[in-house]
């Protein structure tokens, strides 16, 4: 357990250093949209089979004021989408053996879908698929890019 904790913290600090973020002094990022005091924070569902990427998204989105749900497989994401109010989905294109693109299409067919941002490490994402998504973020991504897309889509 101790080794895992160090690794997770190491991933976060590595990400901060890659993105040139100072934990103590960074104020360049805008705050997320705020609602009334009684309102719930916007909820983001992060769907990725990579636990360290989910952790990275969770920590940074929570620090930015969002409520974060996580799913490591498509079936888990489908269940969360049925049972929770989700304001935005960050969806990996390849979720283990499953297709994030198929999940996106399935959710859209059901109607009332939240905005969906595809997160991909693949350089080959065709124009039609990109047009179906509300946003696309490439891996590796800069924190400012991810938070900017989330803020823009949650606030509309």
Buried (B, 14 or more C-beta within 10 A) or exposed (E): EEEEEEEBEEBBEEBBEEBEBEEEEEEEBEEBEEEEEEEEBBBBBBBBBBEBBBBBBBBBBEEBEBBBBBBBBBEBBBEBBEEEEBBBBBBBBBBEEBBBBEBBBBBEEEEEBBBBBBBBEEEEBEEEBEEBBBBBBBEEBBBBEBBBBBBBBBEE
